[in-house]
Amino acid sequence: MKYIISVVAMVCVSAGLALAQQLYTVAQLSAVPIWPEDGVIPPRLSGQYVFLDPGSGQMVLVYPRELDKPGTQATGELRVERLNLGNQVKASISSKVKVKKNSYAYSYTLRNAKGARQAIANLKIPVPNLGQDDEVLAPGQWQSAKSESQVRALQMAIWSTSGYFISWYNYDAEKREDGPKIGAGQQLSGFYIGSELKPGITTAYVGSGHYPAMREAMPQAVLEQAVPLMSIEANNQDLLTIAPRFSRDTHKLIIAGNFHFGISRMVTHGQLDGNSPAVREALQVLNYYAEAAEAAGEVELADFVGPRMRFSQKPRPGLEAEVLHALMISLE
């Protein structure tokens, strides 16, 4: 079956991929307002009982003690509580991708920088689908899980209405107790995915495993307003990484769009150096590829080849080399 693509369609695909690769802040993800620095709630936020304090990484609850009692008004003495969120890690992730006969091997090292307020206890990487022969391995004293999901965090990461979360968490099955976390200044290797999917750039979620201790006895309005901060995307740190993303028949235009916007976002958020010759060259080549497709006007996507991608600049060791290596694997 052949597919027709137009310049308009290309723009729509690019816009979707751009949004999917955006790094979000907790404030952007939820309707929860920021806690005022002076601690004074403005009149326009009357009826708002849940706030976010980004500086402390806490959820601030401020509500009248009589809020849920029948026959009483929401006035009088205020109850103030501060609850820690689970996103106060300082995670970074490095990846290696190896080509096998009919699949790709992805291995990861997860780091928690010095100064992190919390230790890392979980990692989640979204993927579009899982094959029967796909393999997931965990470091010692950690466990892995695969689950189908439709939550918002997955949709933002892979721009799909459904997919799977590959999750790792610190649990020692032999001892039947929590395994070691990744403390500040520490790292852990051994996270592994074997998949038929080609590499692309996606959003991973890393957290401490801690969720705010909401109580059933709290007023219903408070519980409802706190829901956005309990989500995967809000209660974890998100960062871009290489992961299984594309089937073998995915057109190169789609893959190129993913890497163009992913690399651009990595530059914007300081994961990659935008002045690096290799990064600049990669973005220029990927942009040229997209422009060539647009210049062709309405074409049969299955027949569009585009210019040959060539890279002359040697990437720097680390994330830069990892990303550009994955790019070459997916577009070969």
Rosetta silent file (secondary structure, phi, psi, omega in degrees, C-alpha in Angstrom):
SEQUENCE: MKYIISVVAMVCVSAGLALAQQLYTVAQLSAVPIWPEDGVIPPRLSGQYVFLDPGSGQMVLVYPRELDKPGTQATGELRVERLNLGNQVKASISSKVKVKKNSYAYSYTLRNAKGARQAIANLKIPVPNLGQDDEVLAPGQWQSAKSESQVRALQMAIWSTSGYFISWYNYDAEKREDGPKIGAGQQLSGFYIGSELKPGITTAYVGSGHYPAMREAMPQAVLEQAVPLMSIEANNQDLLTIAPRFSRDTHKLIIAGNFHFGISRMVTHGQLDGNSPAVREALQVLNYYAEAAEAAGEVELADFVGPRMRFSQKPRPGLEAEVLHALMISLE
SCORE:     score description
SCORE:     0.000 S_00000001
   1 L     0.000  135.120 -179.922    0.000    0.000    0.000 S_00000001
   2 L  -104.138  146.048 -178.188    1.277    3.448   -0.928 S_00000001
   3 L  -115.579  142.203  178.571    0.741    6.559    1.128 S_00000001
   4 E  -100.343  132.508  179.042    0.437   10.098   -0.160 S_00000001
   5 E  -125.588  139.466  178.410    2.188   12.850    1.742 S_00000001
   6 L  -118.645  172.248  177.672    1.913   16.582    1.155 S_00000001
   7 H   -59.319  -40.273  179.190    3.775   19.565    2.473 S_00000001
   8 H   -62.066  -43.448  179.542    0.899   20.189    4.874 S_00000001
   9 H   -62.952  -40.057  179.144    1.076   16.620    6.154 S_00000001
  10 H   -61.380  -41.226  179.254    4.812   16.934    6.686 S_00000001
  11 H   -63.485  -41.117  179.898    4.284   20.062    8.757 S_00000001
  12 H   -64.143  -43.719  178.956    1.663   18.287   10.878 S_00000001
  13 H   -62.013  -44.486 -179.068    3.923   15.299   11.483 S_00000001
  14 H   -62.787  -41.980 -179.716    6.820   17.585   12.414 S_00000001
  15 H   -63.097  -41.529  178.558    4.680   19.596   14.802 S_00000001
  16 H   -62.393  -44.138  179.650    3.476   16.445   16.509 S_00000001
  17 H   -65.613  -35.946  178.967    6.988   15.126   16.910 S_00000001
  18 H   -62.582  -45.371 -179.490    8.146   18.482   18.252 S_00000001
  19 H   -65.392  -39.910 -178.200    5.479   18.455   20.909 S_00000001
  20 H   -63.696  -28.000 -176.110    6.171   14.831   21.768 S_00000001
  21 L   -96.775    6.705 -178.736    9.839   15.582   22.393 S_00000001
  22 L   -72.608  138.458  171.939    9.334   18.636   24.595 S_00000001
  23 L   -84.404  127.474 -175.533   10.745   18.478   28.107 S_00000001
  24 L  -103.226  151.324  169.167    8.010   19.511   30.488 S_00000001
  25 L  -100.605  160.934  179.852    8.103   21.134   33.896 S_00000001
  26 H   -59.286  -38.136 -178.818    5.637   20.143   36.596 S_00000001
  27 H   -64.298  -36.286  179.570    4.027   23.562   36.359 S_00000001
  28 H   -71.669  -29.963 -174.218    3.445   23.106   32.614 S_00000001
  29 H   -77.531  -21.855 -172.269    1.994   19.651   33.107 S_00000001
  30 L  -131.509  166.667  176.853   -0.731   20.531   35.530 S_00000001
  31 L   -89.357    9.874 -178.794   -3.271   23.166   36.347 S_00000001
  32 L   -76.544  121.724 -178.514   -1.779   23.427   39.828 S_00000001
  33 L   -73.770  160.866  179.069   -0.659   27.029   40.464 S_00000001
  34 E   -78.380  139.011  177.551    2.714   27.999   41.900 S_00000001
  35 L   -65.619  125.986 -178.349    2.870   28.731   45.619 S_00000001
  36 L   -60.712  140.150 -179.329    3.317   32.521   46.105 S_00000001
  37 L   -60.425  -34.627 -178.816    6.757   33.484   47.410 S_00000001
  38 L   -86.367   -1.744  178.600    5.219   35.667   50.117 S_00000001
  39 L    75.156    9.083 -178.930    2.806   32.926   51.147 S_00000001
  40 L  -103.318  118.829 -178.505   -0.199   35.151   50.478 S_00000001
  41 L   -80.551  121.455 -178.692   -2.844   33.578   48.242 S_00000001
  42 L   -68.476  154.770 -178.510   -4.313   36.194   45.859 S_00000001
  43 H   -55.981  -33.376 -177.478   -8.112   36.633   45.664 S_00000001
  44 H   -64.643  -17.303  179.540   -8.211   35.246   42.115 S_00000001
  45 H  -103.452   22.316  176.070   -7.146   31.858   43.528 S_00000001
  46 L   -60.974  130.590 -177.288   -9.969   31.731   46.048 S_00000001
  47 L    93.028   -2.011  175.023  -11.099   28.115   46.243 S_00000001
  48 L   -95.367  125.384 -175.165   -7.668   26.795   45.283 S_00000001
  49 L  -116.297   -8.744 -177.556   -6.276   24.516   47.991 S_00000001
  50 E  -123.518  131.371 -178.455   -3.329   22.809   46.291 S_00000001
  51 E  -134.385  163.631  176.938   -0.158   24.573   45.104 S_00000001
  52 E  -113.639  130.688  173.496    3.281   23.640   43.805 S_00000001
  53 E  -109.424   94.532 -176.067    6.486   24.931   45.380 S_00000001
  54 L   -62.011  -32.566 -178.076    9.155   24.221   42.698 S_00000001
  55 L   -62.700  -38.449 -178.641   11.992   25.421   44.923 S_00000001
  56 L   -98.755  -10.722 -175.982   11.362   22.777   47.573 S_00000001
  57 L    68.412   36.196 -175.867    9.844   20.152   45.294 S_00000001
  58 E  -123.816  153.842  169.139    6.762   20.052   47.464 S_00000001
  59 E   -92.455  128.988 -179.768    3.011   20.107   47.131 S_00000001
  60 E  -107.597  122.532  178.193    1.532   22.767   49.431 S_00000001
  61 E  -107.214  124.931  179.214   -1.954   22.162   50.796 S_00000001
  62 E  -134.695  109.868 -176.802   -3.805   25.130   52.300 S_00000001
  63 E  -152.076  152.275  179.713   -7.450   24.616   53.220 S_00000001
  64 E   -64.903  140.621  179.924   -9.961   25.507   55.953 S_00000001
  65 L   -61.407  -27.111 -176.659  -10.239   22.904   58.694 S_00000001
  66 L   -96.248   14.324 -170.006  -14.033   22.963   58.338 S_00000001
  67 L   -56.973  -41.298 -173.114  -14.042   22.599   54.549 S_00000001
  68 L  -100.510    3.166 -177.494  -15.800   19.215   54.363 S_00000001
  69 L   -82.500  129.077 -179.212  -18.080   19.444   57.377 S_00000001
  70 L   -59.389  140.972  175.437  -21.804   19.651   56.497 S_00000001
  71 L    79.699    5.108  178.888  -23.489   22.909   57.370 S_00000001
  72 L  -116.797  157.880  177.550  -20.236   24.844   57.643 S_00000001
  73 L   -98.969  155.467 -178.732  -18.629   27.358   55.348 S_00000001
  74 L   -77.532   64.082  179.530  -15.074   27.134   54.010 S_00000001
  75 L  -132.843  178.993  176.133  -13.841   29.813   56.352 S_00000001
  76 L    94.410 -159.746 -174.208  -11.883   30.019   59.570 S_00000001
  77 L   -61.467  135.849 -178.930   -8.505   28.619   60.553 S_00000001
  78 E   -93.837  141.310  173.396   -6.413   27.282   57.700 S_00000001
  79 E   -98.763  128.953 -179.220   -4.613   23.967   57.747 S_00000001
  80 E  -119.717  125.266  178.454   -1.225   24.100   55.956 S_00000001
  81 E  -133.159  144.357  175.322    0.623   20.946   54.929 S_00000001
  82 E  -119.457  125.888 -178.537    3.705   20.367   52.800 S_00000001
  83 E  -122.653  132.134 -178.968    4.149   17.003   51.065 S_00000001
  84 E   -71.920  139.966  170.994    7.255   15.955   49.166 S_00000001
  85 L   -89.270  169.755 -177.037    7.002   14.980   45.492 S_00000001
  86 L  -100.702   16.834 -174.768    9.079   12.152   44.045 S_00000001
  87 L  -105.892   18.060 -175.795   10.819   14.113   41.290 S_00000001
  88 L   -91.248   37.915  171.783   13.688   15.597   43.297 S_00000001
  89 L   -95.081  166.172  174.836   16.334   13.418   41.667 S_00000001
  90 L  -124.896   73.358 -170.206   19.023   14.772   39.317 S_00000001
  91 E   -86.956  148.293  165.943   19.044   12.014   36.747 S_00000001
  92 E  -140.945  154.492 -175.584   20.964   11.576   33.537 S_00000001
  93 E  -137.533  135.567  175.114   20.999    8.508   31.347 S_00000001
  94 E  -115.019  149.208 -174.998   23.480    7.143   28.817 S_00000001
  95 E  -134.174  151.980  172.319   22.626    4.515   26.227 S_00000001
  96 E  -129.714  133.942  179.858   24.355    2.086   23.898 S_00000001
  97 E  -120.547  126.262  177.200   22.646    0.562   20.880 S_00000001
  98 E  -119.256  140.677  179.522   23.984   -2.529   19.121 S_00000001
  99 E   -89.242  125.289  173.899   22.607   -4.030   15.933 S_00000001
 100 L  -105.426 -173.920 -175.686   21.837   -7.735   16.056 S_00000001
 101 L   -59.140  -53.334 -178.005   20.643  -10.000   13.251 S_00000001
 102 L  -126.062   18.316 -176.899   16.936   -9.202   13.529 S_00000001
 103 L  -157.117 -176.550 -179.729   16.830   -6.838   16.480 S_00000001
 104 E  -130.103  141.621 -179.787   18.549   -4.090   18.428 S_00000001
 105 E  -108.220  120.989 -179.648   20.126   -4.261   21.874 S_00000001
 106 E  -111.673  124.967  176.133   19.666   -1.217   24.110 S_00000001
 107 E  -126.878  144.251 -172.743   21.650   -0.906   27.331 S_00000001
 108 E  -130.774  148.202  168.498   21.485    1.988   29.784 S_00000001
 109 E  -120.695  128.060 -176.693   23.419    3.481   32.665 S_00000001
 110 E  -108.652  130.332 -177.722   21.425    5.671   35.035 S_00000001
 111 E  -121.720  150.074  175.013   23.146    8.381   37.108 S_00000001
 112 E  -124.631  114.597 -172.608   22.034   10.608   39.961 S_00000001
 113 L   -69.380  158.867  174.509   24.086   13.793   40.238 S_00000001
 114 L   -60.875  144.277 -179.489   25.535   15.183   43.424 S_00000001
 115 L    93.290   -5.313  177.227   23.117   17.480   45.162 S_00000001
 116 L   -64.490  136.954 -179.290   20.049   15.372   44.370 S_00000001
 117 L   -78.361  -22.863 -177.088   17.519   15.572   47.202 S_00000001
 118 L  -132.587  154.173  175.030   16.258   12.039   46.618 S_00000001
 119 L   -85.559  150.586 -179.080   17.721    8.707   45.551 S_00000001
 120 E   -81.106  131.786  179.813   16.521    7.087   42.325 S_00000001
 121 L  -127.485   -5.859  178.744   14.234    4.089   42.756 S_00000001
 122 E  -155.675  154.336  176.894   12.550    3.730   39.358 S_00000001
 123 E  -139.254  133.366  177.347   12.985    4.245   35.625 S_00000001
 124 E  -127.800  128.842  176.380   10.241    4.139   32.986 S_00000001
 125 E  -123.900  119.232  179.627   10.815    4.108   29.221 S_00000001
 126 E   -79.509  143.040  174.833    7.773    4.212   26.899 S_00000001
 127 E  -135.577  151.363 -178.381    7.756    2.151   23.685 S_00000001
 128 L   -65.735  -39.091  179.065    5.082    1.929   20.934 S_00000001
 129 L  -158.288  169.671  179.717    4.780   -1.860   21.116 S_00000001
 130 L  -128.859  134.035  177.675    6.434   -5.037   22.345 S_00000001
 131 L   -91.766  165.585 -179.588    7.161   -8.166   20.337 S_00000001
 132 L   -60.386  -34.004 -175.864    6.994  -11.752   21.551 S_00000001
 133 L   -94.378    2.480  178.984   10.761  -12.055   21.433 S_00000001
 134 L   -65.143  145.470 -175.660   11.502   -8.707   23.082 S_00000001
 135 E  -127.595  138.423  176.983   13.634   -8.995   26.191 S_00000001
 136 E  -129.583  125.947  179.611   13.918   -6.754   29.247 S_00000001
 137 E  -122.125  151.793 -178.212   16.622   -7.251   31.891 S_00000001
 138 L  -120.420  155.614  173.529   17.218   -5.426   35.176 S_00000001
 139 L   -62.391  163.397  176.173   20.320   -4.736   37.280 S_00000001
 140 L   -57.953  138.806 -179.900   20.947   -6.959   40.285 S_00000001
 141 L    68.290   15.676  171.040   18.523   -6.358   43.167 S_00000001
 142 L  -123.294  162.975  178.040   16.184   -4.516   40.786 S_00000001
 143 E  -126.679  159.931  177.184   13.125   -5.803   38.904 S_00000001
 144 E  -124.703  157.706  178.768   11.584   -5.014   35.534 S_00000001
 145 E  -149.793  151.720  176.782    8.001   -4.947   34.307 S_00000001
 146 E  -125.521  127.559 -176.876    6.170   -4.408   31.021 S_00000001
 147 E  -142.851  136.982  175.554    2.691   -2.919   31.013 S_00000001
 148 E   -75.365  142.385 -173.993    0.290   -1.632   28.393 S_00000001
 149 E  -153.778  156.882  174.873   -0.860    1.899   29.108 S_00000001
 150 L  -130.623   19.191 -176.849   -2.757    4.890   27.776 S_00000001
 151 L   -69.837  161.878 -174.936   -1.746    7.462   30.370 S_00000001
 152 H   -61.024  -34.990 -178.778   -0.829   10.997   29.352 S_00000001
 153 H   -60.145  -39.164  179.237    2.861   10.505   30.127 S_00000001
 154 H   -70.322  -40.742 -179.685    3.119    7.820   27.466 S_00000001
 155 H   -62.512  -38.343  179.683    1.225    9.889   24.910 S_00000001
 156 H   -70.686  -30.312 -174.820    3.575   12.837   25.408 S_00000001
 157 H   -79.110  -40.865 -175.063    6.630   10.608   25.088 S_00000001
 158 H  -120.819    5.549  176.531    5.819    8.686   21.903 S_00000001
 159 L    53.667   50.287  179.642    2.915   10.721   20.466 S_00000001
 160 L  -142.146  150.107 -178.723    0.588    7.732   20.402 S_00000001
 161 L   -76.227  -13.164  177.705   -2.750    7.014   22.047 S_00000001
 162 L  -154.000  160.881 -179.555   -1.474    3.709   23.398 S_00000001
 163 E   174.437 -156.042 -176.462    1.764    1.855   24.001 S_00000001
 164 E  -132.081  147.736  169.058    3.795    0.207   26.724 S_00000001
 165 E  -102.893  125.525  166.920    5.850    1.255   29.696 S_00000001
 166 E   -95.890  119.696 -173.037    9.022   -0.680   30.339 S_00000001
 167 E  -120.840  144.264  172.200    9.678   -0.100   34.030 S_00000001
 168 E  -126.141  142.262 -179.870   12.514   -0.871   36.387 S_00000001
 169 E  -148.696  153.406 -173.950   12.309   -0.517   40.160 S_00000001
 170 L   -78.998   97.508  176.591   14.528   -1.299   43.136 S_00000001
 171 E  -146.882  126.983  178.900   13.325   -4.605   44.521 S_00000001
 172 E   -94.229  104.143 -175.863   15.406   -7.597   45.561 S_00000001
 173 L   -64.992  -33.881 -178.698   13.272  -10.643   44.741 S_00000001
 174 L   -68.013  -42.967 -179.516   15.535  -13.047   46.641 S_00000001
 175 L   -87.300  -11.861 -178.011   15.419  -11.067   49.869 S_00000001
 176 L    55.889   48.094  178.406   11.839   -9.902   49.223 S_00000001
 177 E  -152.339  168.599  178.963   12.709   -6.372   50.188 S_00000001
 178 E   -60.413  136.834  175.412   13.621   -3.084   48.553 S_00000001
 179 L   -85.116 -178.900 -178.835   16.920   -3.171   46.732 S_00000001
 180 L   -68.805  137.923  174.381   19.541   -0.405   46.763 S_00000001
 181 L   -87.293  170.320  177.584   18.565    2.958   45.336 S_00000001
 182 E   -96.784  100.551 -176.195   20.852    5.169   43.247 S_00000001
 183 L   -75.758  174.221  178.355   21.934    7.840   45.696 S_00000001
 184 L   -58.801  130.303 -179.401   23.305   11.302   44.928 S_00000001
 185 L    82.868    5.498 -178.507   26.622   10.975   43.090 S_00000001
 186 E  -111.234  167.313  176.281   26.006    7.299   42.228 S_00000001
 187 E  -144.271  162.495 -179.419   25.233    5.385   39.047 S_00000001
 188 E  -147.259  131.216  176.908   23.877    1.976   38.066 S_00000001
 189 E  -108.277  172.800  176.919   24.199   -0.059   34.841 S_00000001
 190 E   109.698    3.041  174.388   22.385   -3.179   33.691 S_00000001
 191 E   -80.560  125.833 -170.994   19.133   -1.759   32.332 S_00000001
 192 E  -142.385  140.109  172.617   18.538   -3.615   29.057 S_00000001
 193 E  -132.372  128.915  169.905   15.957   -3.870   26.269 S_00000001
 194 E  -107.813  118.976 -171.709   16.142   -6.245   23.302 S_00000001
 195 E  -143.008  153.572  173.881   13.678   -5.060   20.642 S_00000001
 196 L   -80.283  -10.868 -176.266   12.856   -5.311   16.945 S_00000001
 197 L   -81.324  139.247  175.214   12.217   -1.562   16.893 S_00000001
 198 E   -69.384  156.311 -179.583   14.777    0.856   15.491 S_00000001
 199 E   -73.153  147.904  172.836   16.107    3.560   17.811 S_00000001
 200 E  -148.886 -179.690  178.560   14.520    6.973   18.134 S_00000001
 201 E   -99.104  131.703 -179.536   14.437    9.748   20.714 S_00000001
 202 E  -141.804  177.491 -179.245   11.802    9.502   23.428 S_00000001
 203 E  -102.793  124.733  174.651   11.063   10.749   26.944 S_00000001
 204 E  -102.151  156.257 -179.537   12.043    8.633   29.944 S_00000001
 205 E  -122.422  128.929 -176.989   10.735    9.164   33.470 S_00000001
 206 E  -128.161  135.221 -179.103   12.947    8.807   36.559 S_00000001
 207 E  -152.186  177.606 -178.129   11.871    9.130   40.165 S_00000001
 208 L   -89.384   -6.591 -176.561   12.441    8.284   43.794 S_00000001
 209 L    82.539    0.765 -178.365    9.381    6.072   44.036 S_00000001
 210 L   -92.357  136.430  173.004    7.878    8.467   46.565 S_00000001
 211 L  -123.089  144.019 -179.855    4.318    9.746   46.227 S_00000001
 212 L   -54.239  138.116 -175.686    2.749   12.449   48.421 S_00000001
 213 L   -82.547   77.279  176.597    0.972   10.899   51.388 S_00000001
 214 L   -76.241  143.538 -178.176   -2.583   11.955   50.663 S_00000001
 215 L  -112.235  142.363  179.489   -5.138   10.834   53.261 S_00000001
 216 L   -59.880  -27.061 -178.352   -8.693    9.717   52.611 S_00000001
 217 L   -73.443  -11.919  179.144   -9.786   11.979   55.436 S_00000001
 218 L   -66.540  150.770  178.615   -8.691   15.059   53.481 S_00000001
 219 L   -55.561  145.627 -176.840  -11.519   17.139   51.949 S_00000001
 220 H   -59.372  -39.209 -179.660  -12.672   15.892   48.552 S_00000001
 221 H   -62.428  -36.845  178.630  -11.858   19.213   46.859 S_00000001
 222 H   -68.269  -45.825  179.395   -8.254   18.972   48.082 S_00000001
 223 H   -59.692  -41.968 -178.951   -7.879   15.382   46.879 S_00000001
 224 H   -67.008  -40.969 -179.252   -9.248   16.276   43.445 S_00000001
 225 H   -70.316  -21.846 -179.061   -6.971   19.297   43.019 S_00000001
 226 H   -83.102  -13.790 -175.066   -3.925   17.183   43.973 S_00000001
 227 H   -53.791  -45.568 -178.812   -4.515   14.574   41.241 S_00000001
 228 H   -57.636  -31.956 -178.924   -2.380   16.296   38.535 S_00000001
 229 H   -81.282   -5.803  178.891    0.689   16.232   40.799 S_00000001
 230 H   -94.997   -2.236 -176.330    0.270   12.489   41.405 S_00000001
 231 L   -75.157  161.831  179.216    0.728   11.614   37.719 S_00000001
 232 H   -58.272  -45.756 -174.452    3.791    9.873   36.285 S_00000001
 233 H   -69.959  -25.450 -179.232    4.830   12.916   34.278 S_00000001
 234 H   -92.242  -31.981 -174.104    4.562   15.301   37.258 S_00000001
 235 H   -95.233   10.324  176.340    5.942   13.099   40.033 S_00000001
 236 L  -133.387  159.982  170.661    9.060   12.040   38.117 S_00000001
 237 E   -82.349  135.899  176.708   11.913   13.815   36.358 S_00000001
 238 E  -108.779  143.971  178.496   11.633   13.525   32.587 S_00000001
 239 E  -151.772  152.915 -177.996   14.591   13.449   30.219 S_00000001
 240 E   -84.025  142.204  179.073   15.210   12.592   26.586 S_00000001
 241 E  -152.925  172.721  175.258   16.980    9.375   25.674 S_00000001
 242 E   -87.897  136.480 -178.876   17.429    6.801   22.905 S_00000001
 243 E  -157.025  165.459  174.377   14.916    3.955   22.992 S_00000001
 244 E   -56.995  128.945 -172.005   13.068    1.464   20.757 S_00000001
 245 E  -142.377  -42.565 -168.698   10.793    3.599   18.618 S_00000001
 246 E  -121.646  138.896  173.677   10.349    2.700   14.946 S_00000001
 247 L   -71.913  164.023 -176.031    9.370   -0.418   13.014 S_00000001
 248 L   -65.665  -22.995 -179.581   11.594   -1.427   10.111 S_00000001
 249 L   -94.901    6.376  176.261    9.102   -0.126    7.542 S_00000001
 250 L   -65.357  132.362 -176.809    8.856    3.370    9.105 S_00000001
 251 L   -68.616  147.705 -177.620    9.729    5.936    6.459 S_00000001
 252 H   -61.800  -27.006  178.370   12.984    7.829    6.858 S_00000001
 253 H   -63.258  -39.701  179.459   11.143   11.151    6.820 S_00000001
 254 H   -67.601  -44.228  179.998    9.385   10.239   10.059 S_00000001
 255 H   -64.087  -43.310  179.587   12.605    9.050   11.672 S_00000001
 256 H   -61.337  -39.321  178.641   14.479   12.149   10.510 S_00000001
 257 H   -64.098  -40.783  178.428   11.766   14.370   11.981 S_00000001
 258 H   -60.586  -47.148 -178.088   11.999   12.608   15.325 S_00000001
 259 H   -71.102  -35.447  179.562   15.768   13.056   15.544 S_00000001
 260 H   -60.816  -50.737 -178.064   15.694   16.649   14.298 S_00000001
 261 H   -73.992  -33.710  177.496   13.289   17.797   16.991 S_00000001
 262 H   -64.349  -46.217  178.683   14.756   15.504   19.626 S_00000001
 263 H   -64.324  -40.308  178.390   18.282   16.816   19.092 S_00000001
 264 H   -59.933  -42.427  179.142   16.944   20.383   19.017 S_00000001
 265 H   -67.468  -38.276  177.758   15.242   19.860   22.371 S_00000001
 266 H   -62.098  -36.110  176.668   18.385   18.330   23.836 S_00000001
 267 H   -68.045  -46.962 -178.955   20.252   21.461   22.791 S_00000001
 268 H   -57.625  -38.729 -175.676   17.569   23.744   24.219 S_00000001
 269 L   -98.997   13.722  170.993   17.644   21.984   27.580 S_00000001
 270 L    79.922    8.046  177.113   21.415   21.704   27.791 S_00000001
 271 L   -75.310  -31.670  177.150   21.762   17.972   27.223 S_00000001
 272 L  -125.430  152.588  178.959   23.718   18.619   24.021 S_00000001
 273 L   -88.527  114.036 -179.167   26.009   21.507   23.016 S_00000001
 274 L   -66.736  -15.263  178.256   24.467   23.426   20.137 S_00000001
 275 L   -91.714   -2.413  177.992   27.908   24.790   19.175 S_00000001
 276 L   -65.693  131.424  179.128   29.363   21.324   18.662 S_00000001
 277 H   -56.639  -39.325 -178.571   30.360   20.848   14.985 S_00000001
 278 H   -69.182  -39.383  178.737   28.864   17.349   14.918 S_00000001
 279 H   -67.769  -44.698  178.937   25.551   18.465   16.416 S_00000001
 280 H   -61.771  -41.771  179.338   25.296   21.442   14.074 S_00000001
 281 H   -64.329  -43.070 -179.369   26.074   19.259   11.086 S_00000001
 282 H   -61.041  -43.953  179.495   23.484   16.660   12.088 S_00000001
 283 H   -65.175  -38.426  179.029   20.763   19.303   12.427 S_00000001
 284 H   -65.371  -42.761  179.823   21.712   20.838    9.081 S_00000001
 285 H   -66.173  -43.881  179.537   21.590   17.473    7.313 S_00000001
 286 H   -65.284  -38.133  177.532   18.280   16.522    8.910 S_00000001
 287 H   -66.565  -39.663  178.122   16.820   19.921    8.037 S_00000001
 288 H   -63.591  -37.483  178.828   18.039   19.557    4.445 S_00000001
 289 H   -62.183  -45.976  179.806   16.349   16.161    4.275 S_00000001
 290 H   -66.334  -40.408  179.278   13.018   17.642    5.375 S_00000001
 291 H   -64.498  -36.591  178.740   13.359   20.592    2.977 S_00000001
 292 H   -64.363  -37.339  178.470   14.017   18.222    0.085 S_00000001
 293 H   -67.875  -41.748  179.689   10.810   16.377    0.891 S_00000001
 294 H   -67.042  -36.683  179.567    8.816   19.601    1.040 S_00000001
 295 H   -65.092  -26.097 -179.919   10.342   20.798   -2.224 S_00000001
 296 L   -74.015  -11.883  179.881    9.091   17.635   -3.889 S_00000001
 297 L    71.587 -141.701 -179.435    5.543   18.726   -3.119 S_00000001
 298 L   -82.038  116.901 -175.970    2.917   15.980   -3.041 S_00000001
 299 E  -134.238  166.247  173.220    4.680   12.665   -3.510 S_00000001
 300 E   -81.902  114.867 -173.861    4.169    9.005   -2.864 S_00000001
 301 H   -58.273  -38.016 -177.733    5.792    8.526    0.513 S_00000001
 302 H   -64.307  -23.365 -177.199    6.699    4.905   -0.175 S_00000001
 303 H  -100.030   -6.026 -175.870    8.766    5.998   -3.211 S_00000001
 304 L   -80.677  125.553 -178.315   10.471    9.022   -1.680 S_00000001
 305 L  -104.673  -46.656 -179.490   14.164    8.406   -1.023 S_00000001
 306 L    80.545  173.423 -178.954   15.616   11.854   -0.443 S_00000001
 307 L   -68.717  153.686  178.121   19.259   12.883   -0.430 S_00000001
 308 L   -73.227  133.744  179.976   21.869   10.556    0.996 S_00000001
 309 L   -83.227  127.412  178.589   22.817   11.455    4.542 S_00000001
 310 L  -132.310  135.882  179.569   26.503   12.078    5.061 S_00000001
 311 L  -127.163  128.457 -177.889   28.266   13.164    8.236 S_00000001
 312 L  -108.336  -22.944 -176.201   31.884   14.279    8.314 S_00000001
 313 L   -82.140  136.245  178.711   32.239   15.675   11.841 S_00000001
 314 L   -83.134  124.403 -178.958   33.352   13.328   14.604 S_00000001
 315 L   -72.169  153.129  175.853   30.969   13.486   17.593 S_00000001
 316 L   -71.557  150.252  177.555   32.228   14.056   21.108 S_00000001
 317 L   -60.579  153.938  178.860   32.235   11.060   23.468 S_00000001
 318 L   101.213 -146.552 -173.861   29.164   10.598   25.638 S_00000001
 319 H   -58.515  -38.951 -179.189   25.582   11.544   24.837 S_00000001
 320 H   -58.361  -48.076  179.059   26.521   13.282   21.577 S_00000001
 321 H   -65.907  -37.677 -179.785   28.129   10.137   20.176 S_00000001
 322 H   -62.553  -46.032 -177.107   25.274    7.978   21.472 S_00000001
 323 H   -66.789  -46.040 -177.432   22.576   10.068   19.773 S_00000001
 324 H   -70.721  -30.924  174.608   24.353   10.378   16.424 S_00000001
 325 H   -65.121  -43.993  178.177   25.213    6.661   16.433 S_00000001
 326 H   -63.608  -38.299  176.953   21.536    5.835   16.960 S_00000001
 327 H   -58.358  -46.615 -178.327   20.619    8.254   14.166 S_00000001
 328 H   -66.340  -37.113  178.096   22.885    6.467   11.711 S_00000001
 329 H   -62.634  -45.181 -175.529   21.509    3.047   12.733 S_00000001
 330 H   -72.296  -26.021 -175.307   17.928    4.126   12.160 S_00000001
 331 H  -105.861    6.016 -179.587   18.583    5.826    8.823 S_00000001
 332 L   -71.781    0.000    0.000   20.989    3.322    7.256 S_00000001
